[in-house]
Structure formats: C-alpha cells, structure tokens
C-alpha cells in the first residue's frame, strides 16, 4: 500500500490512463488488485514499456507470494 501511495499519481497521470483504483480482497487482506482504464490499448502498452512501469514493477514484484496475473478486458455495458 505504501508503494501504491508513492506511485499512484504518476500512473494516473501517465498519458492515456483515465482511471485507477487499488482494491483489497475482503477475505484475504494480503491480496490486492489494481483496476485501471486506458484510452487505448496502445497507451497501456506504452505504460507497460515505460521506465515508470519498470520502477513500479521492480518494487512490487518481490512482494508477491505467487505469480502475478493481469487481464485486459472490453467494457460491454456500463451504467452510471
């Protein structure tokens, strides 16, 4: 959580990022998820190839107790 606090504004202000949240599992407080929205898949790829991502990942990856998982999904329907 400390690492997310340090980098969240940098990630959220990365070109193309329009939304960023940190979630925690209700049953296991050691499991976290990030939820982000990107304007284009290309901008997400730009982030994944950036020095910022390398910095974030170098700090975050050693904290995992198992292999990280990531999904890219399409919004099918949205109610506001």
Secondary structure, 3 states (H helix, E strand, C coil): CHHHHHHHHHHHCCCCEEEEEEEECCCCCCCEEEEEEECCHHHHHHHHCCHHHHHHHHHHHHHCCCCCCCCCCCCCCCCC
